[in-house]
Amino acid sequence: MWDYTDKVKEYFFNPKNAGVLADANAVGEVGAIACGDALKLMLKVDPATEIISEARFQTFGCGSAIASSSALTELVIGRTLDDALELTNQDIADFLGGLPPEKMHCSVMGYEALQAAVANFRGVAIDDDHEEGALICKCFGVDEGMLERAIRNNNLTTIEAVTSYTKAGGGCLTCFDRLEETLVKVNAAMVSEGVISVARAYQPGAFDPRDARNKSGKSKPVQLGAAPARSEIRVPPATHPAPHVVSPLAEASAPRMTNLQRMRFIESAIEELRPFLQKDGGDCELVDVEGDKVLVKLTGACVGCQMAAVTISGVQQKLVEKIGLPLRVIPVK
């Protein structure tokens, strides 16, 4: 079970500055819903002074992602863009009283969104676009630029740490070789700059999660750096229009099943959640299943709710817990 601080819980249950900022003139978007995490940061900046007067966010992800995004908006309001750029993902985590290691990627996502928003305001390009050559982890949309920044900003020297901070390598692991190459390259540069010692720098072959993948005879992805047991955080019905559930991915081992059995499991899991949503005027219906994509339709109070993304995340993780296979829940009209 992850140990969340009271401030993380506060900023999850009662997020500050959530929603759309209609007159934003600086917008940064990182991640993708298909990857499991996405954040849109909107800022209102005074063109003359470059002071951030307002900040709002929309995020798709777990409770830590919501708390980190909300904390980021609180941190940047009142700062100039140059001052805001001095903030690091660790500042976001510190503001919340700390984050579990497995959730540090949420603070990194906030840092990346801020960089993108400032670049958008100034009309400059940043080196984190997902061109085929730059994209390293396709499962979570992590490119080389983001990896290098996370490694440098946080003095990362292990594959496990890189996965915790970026999620890269936490899926199918086809990216592992490039992930390792990047860590070796950046650590070598950090050694030459005197940032870390030679002893701390990552050595090629020091860790290969692919070796652990088939020990049990199963081929499901290994979640690096994750604890084996997880617990649910439920948002009280009085807090939001619908009871949104965040259930962090639990290690699961499921027997092989036919496509029909799999679809019935998915339908059953969604049916278990529907009464909770219907109680507060919302609903979630299964539309279709396409490979690892589960298409659902939100109706009632869930439509347009600022926390609808958390509902989708809760449904997705409920399915993963029940079936034991990686699935992506995607809302459709």
C-alpha positions in Angstrom: 0.0 0.0 0.0 1.3 3.4 -0.9 1.7 5.9 1.9 0.2 9.2 0.8 0.7 12.4 2.7 -2.3 14.4 4.0 -1.5 17.1 1.5 -1.6 14.7 -1.4 -5.0 13.5 -0.2 -6.2 17.1 0.2 -5.1 18.1 -3.3 -6.7 14.9 -4.8 -10.0 15.1 -3.0 -10.3 18.9 -3.3 -8.1 19.9 -6.3 -7.3 23.6 -6.8 -7.6 25.2 -10.2 -9.1 22.3 -12.0 -10.9 22.9 -15.3 -10.6 25.0 -18.4 -9.0 28.5 -18.5 -10.8 30.0 -21.5 -8.4 33.0 -22.0 -5.2 31.1 -21.5 -2.3 32.3 -23.6 0.2 29.6 -22.6 -0.8 26.0 -23.0 1.3 22.9 -22.4 0.1 19.3 -23.1 2.0 16.2 -22.2 1.3 12.5 -22.2 -1.7 10.8 -23.8 -4.9 9.2 -22.6 -3.9 6.0 -24.5 -0.7 5.9 -22.4 -2.6 6.2 -19.1 -1.5 9.7 -18.1 -2.1 13.0 -19.7 -2.0 16.6 -18.5 -3.0 19.9 -20.0 -1.7 23.0 -18.2 -3.2 26.4 -19.1 -1.7 29.7 -18.0 -2.7 33.3 -18.3 0.5 35.4 -18.6 0.8 39.1 -18.6 2.7 39.8 -21.9 4.5 42.9 -20.5 5.7 41.4 -17.2 5.5 37.7 -18.0 3.9 37.2 -14.6 1.5 34.2 -14.4 -1.8 35.5 -13.0 -3.9 32.4 -13.4 -3.3 28.7 -13.9 -5.7 25.8 -14.5 -5.3 22.2 -15.4 -7.1 19.1 -16.8 -5.5 15.7 -16.2 -6.1 12.1 -16.9 -4.5 9.8 -14.4 -4.3 8.6 -10.8 -4.8 10.6 -7.6 -1.1 11.5 -7.5 -1.4 13.0 -11.0 -4.3 15.1 -10.0 -2.6 16.3 -6.8 0.7 17.0 -8.6 -1.1 19.0 -11.3 -3.0 21.0 -8.8 0.1 21.7 -6.8 1.9 22.9 -9.9 -0.8 25.5 -10.5 -0.5 26.7 -7.0 3.3 27.0 -7.3 3.4 29.0 -10.5 0.7 31.6 -9.9 2.3 34.9 -9.1 5.7 33.9 -10.6 7.3 35.2 -13.7 7.9 32.7 -16.4 11.7 32.7 -15.7 11.0 32.0 -12.0 8.5 29.3 -12.9 11.1 27.6 -15.1 13.3 27.3 -12.1 10.8 24.9 -10.5 11.7 21.1 -10.7 9.6 18.1 -10.4 11.1 17.6 -6.9 9.7 21.0 -5.9 6.2 19.7 -6.8 6.8 16.6 -4.8 8.1 18.6 -1.8 5.1 20.9 -1.9 2.9 17.9 -1.4 5.1 16.6 1.4 6.6 13.9 -0.8 5.3 11.3 -3.2 5.8 7.5 -3.2 8.8 6.6 -5.5 6.4 4.8 -7.9 4.4 8.0 -8.3 7.3 10.4 -9.0 6.4 10.3 -12.7 3.4 12.4 -11.9 5.6 15.3 -10.7 7.8 14.8 -13.8 4.7 15.1 -16.0 3.9 18.5 -14.3 7.4 19.7 -14.9 7.2 18.7 -18.6 3.8 20.4 -19.0 5.2 23.7 -17.5 8.2 23.6 -19.9 5.8 23.1 -22.8 3.5 25.9 -21.7 6.3 28.4 -21.4 7.6 27.3 -24.8 4.1 27.8 -26.3 3.9 31.3 -24.9 7.3 32.3 -26.3 6.7 30.6 -29.6 9.8 28.4 -29.3 10.2 24.7 -30.0 11.2 22.2 -27.3 13.0 18.9 -28.0 10.4 16.6 -26.7 8.2 16.1 -29.8 7.4 12.4 -30.4 9.1 12.0 -33.7 9.8 8.3 -34.5 13.5 8.6 -33.9 13.1 10.4 -30.5 10.3 8.2 -29.1 11.8 5.5 -26.9 8.9 4.1 -24.9 5.8 3.7 -27.1 3.7 2.2 -24.3 3.9 5.5 -22.3 4.9 8.0 -25.0 8.3 8.8 -23.4 10.8 10.4 -25.7 14.6 10.7 -25.4 14.4 14.4 -24.3 12.1 13.6 -21.4 14.2 10.7 -20.3 17.4 12.8 -20.3 15.8 15.6 -18.4 14.4 13.2 -15.8 17.7 11.5 -15.3 19.7 14.7 -15.0 17.2 16.6 -12.8 16.8 13.8 -10.4 20.3 12.2 -10.5 18.8 8.8 -11.6 21.3 6.0 -11.8 19.1 2.8 -12.0 16.6 1.5 -14.5 14.0 1.1 -11.7 14.3 4.7 -10.8 14.0 5.8 -14.4 10.8 3.8 -14.7 9.4 5.2 -11.4 10.1 8.8 -12.7 8.9 8.4 -16.3 7.1 5.0 -16.6 9.4 4.2 -19.5 10.1 0.4 -19.4 7.0 -0.3 -17.3 5.1 -1.9 -20.2 6.1 -4.3 -23.0 9.9 -3.7 -22.4 10.7 -3.6 -26.2 12.3 -0.2 -25.4 14.7 -1.6 -22.8 17.8 -1.5 -24.9 17.3 2.1 -25.9 16.3 3.0 -22.3 19.5 1.4 -21.0 21.6 3.2 -23.7 20.2 6.5 -22.7 20.8 6.0 -19.0 24.4 4.9 -19.7 25.0 7.9 -22.0 23.6 10.5 -19.6 25.2 9.0 -16.6 28.6 9.1 -18.4 28.1 12.8 -19.1 27.1 13.4 -15.5 30.3 11.7 -14.3 32.5 13.8 -16.6 30.7 16.9 -15.2 31.3 15.8 -11.7 27.6 15.5 -10.9 27.8 11.8 -9.8 30.7 9.5 -9.1 31.9 6.7 -11.3 30.7 4.2 -8.7 27.2 5.5 -8.8 26.9 5.6 -12.6 24.8 2.8 -14.2 26.7 0.0 -15.8 25.3 -1.8 -18.9 23.8 -5.1 -18.0 23.4 -4.3 -14.3 19.7 -4.9 -14.5 17.5 -6.5 -17.1 13.8 -6.9 -16.1 13.2 -9.1 -19.1 15.0 -11.9 -17.2 12.2 -11.9 -14.6 9.4 -11.8 -17.1 9.2 -15.5 -17.9 10.2 -17.0 -14.5 6.5 -17.8 -13.8 5.9 -18.9 -17.4 3.8 -15.9 -18.1 4.4 -13.2 -20.6 2.5 -10.3 -19.0 4.4 -7.0 -18.6 6.3 -6.4 -15.4 5.6 -3.2 -13.5 9.0 -2.1 -12.4 9.4 -0.6 -9.0 5.9 -1.4 -8.0 4.8 -2.8 -4.7 2.9 -6.1 -4.9 -0.2 -4.9 -3.0 -2.3 -1.9 -3.6 -5.3 -0.3 -1.9 -8.2 1.8 -3.3 -8.7 5.5 -2.6 -12.4 6.4 -2.8 -13.6 9.9 -3.2 -16.5 10.6 -0.9 -19.7 11.1 -2.9 -20.2 14.5 -1.2 -16.9 15.7 -2.8 -17.7 15.2 -6.5 -20.8 14.5 -8.6 -19.9 10.9 -8.9 -17.8 8.4 -6.8 -14.5 8.3 -8.7 -12.3 5.4 -7.8 -8.5 5.3 -8.1 -7.2 1.7 -7.8 -3.5 1.6 -8.5 -2.4 -1.3 -10.6 -2.1 -4.5 -8.6 0.1 -7.4 -9.7 -2.3 -10.0 -11.1 -1.9 -13.4 -12.5 -4.9 -14.6 -14.5 -5.5 -17.9 -16.2 -5.8 -18.0 -19.9 -9.2 -17.3 -21.2 -11.1 -17.3 -24.5 -12.0 -14.0 -26.1 -15.6 -14.5 -25.1 -14.6 -15.1 -21.4 -12.5 -12.0 -21.6 -15.3 -9.9 -22.8 -17.6 -11.3 -20.2 -15.1 -10.5 -17.5 -14.8 -6.9 -18.7 -18.6 -6.5 -18.9 -18.9 -8.0 -15.4 -16.3 -5.6 -13.9 -18.0 -2.6 -15.4 -21.4 -3.7 -14.2 -20.0 -3.9 -10.6 -19.0 -0.2 -10.9 -22.2 1.1 -12.5 -24.4 1.1 -9.4 -21.9 3.5 -7.6 -22.0 5.9 -10.5 -25.8 5.6 -11.0 -26.3 6.5 -7.3 -25.0 10.0 -8.0 -26.6 10.4 -11.4 -23.7 9.1 -13.6 -23.2 6.0 -15.6 -20.6 4.1 -17.6 -21.6 1.6 -20.3 -19.4 -0.8 -22.3 -19.5 0.0 -26.0 -16.9 -2.4 -27.5 -13.6 -4.2 -27.0 -10.9 -3.9 -29.6 -7.8 -5.9 -28.6 -6.5 -4.2 -25.5 -8.8 -1.2 -25.9 -12.0 -1.1 -24.0 -14.4 1.5 -25.4 -16.9 2.9 -22.9 -19.5 5.7 -22.9 -20.0 8.0 -19.9 -23.5 9.4 -19.4 -25.4 11.5 -16.9 -23.4 13.4 -14.2 -20.2 11.9 -15.5 -20.4 13.8 -18.7 -18.4 17.1 -18.4 -17.4 16.3 -14.9 -13.9 17.7 -14.2 -13.0 14.4 -12.5 -14.4 12.2 -15.3 -10.8 11.2 -16.2 -10.5 9.6 -12.7 -13.6 7.6 -13.3 -12.1 6.2 -16.5 -8.8 5.5 -14.7 -10.7 3.7 -11.9 -12.6 1.6 -14.5 -9.4 0.8 -16.3 -7.6 -0.3 -13.1 -10.6 -2.3 -11.9 -10.4 -4.3 -15.1 -6.7 -4.8 -14.8 -7.2 -6.1 -11.3 -10.0 -8.4 -12.3 -8.5 -9.8 -15.5 -4.7 -9.5 -14.9 -4.0 -8.2 -18.4 -3.0 -4.7 -19.6 -6.0 -2.9 -20.9 -6.8 0.7 -21.9 -10.2 2.2 -21.2 -11.1 4.9 -23.8 -14.2 7.1 -23.5 -16.2 7.5 -26.7 -19.3 9.5 -27.6 
